[in-house]
Amino acid sequence: MCLAIPGRIVKIKSNVAIVDYKTEQREGRIVEGHCKKGDYVIVQGGLVIEKIPKKQAEDWLKAFQK
């Protein structure tokens, strides 16, 4: 089992998002849906699998910091 942590999109080039996790940045290919800079997403296996509402993502990140 793995733990999916939301990250914030800081850049999009073609269909690849650069996702910031504060400690590192990773790439995730956008295969469906509409994502833009500033959106929070879950990336699994190099793919953006879900867009997360900002409030929910911030709550998750706050819980992980404790």
PyMOL commands that set and color helices and strands:
alter all, ss='L'
color gray80, all
select helices_A, chain A and resi 54-65
alter helices_A, ss='H'
color red, helices_A
select strands_A, chain A and resi 7-13+16-20+25-30+40-44+47-52
alter strands_A, ss='S'
color yellow, strands_A
deselect
rebuild
show_as cartoon
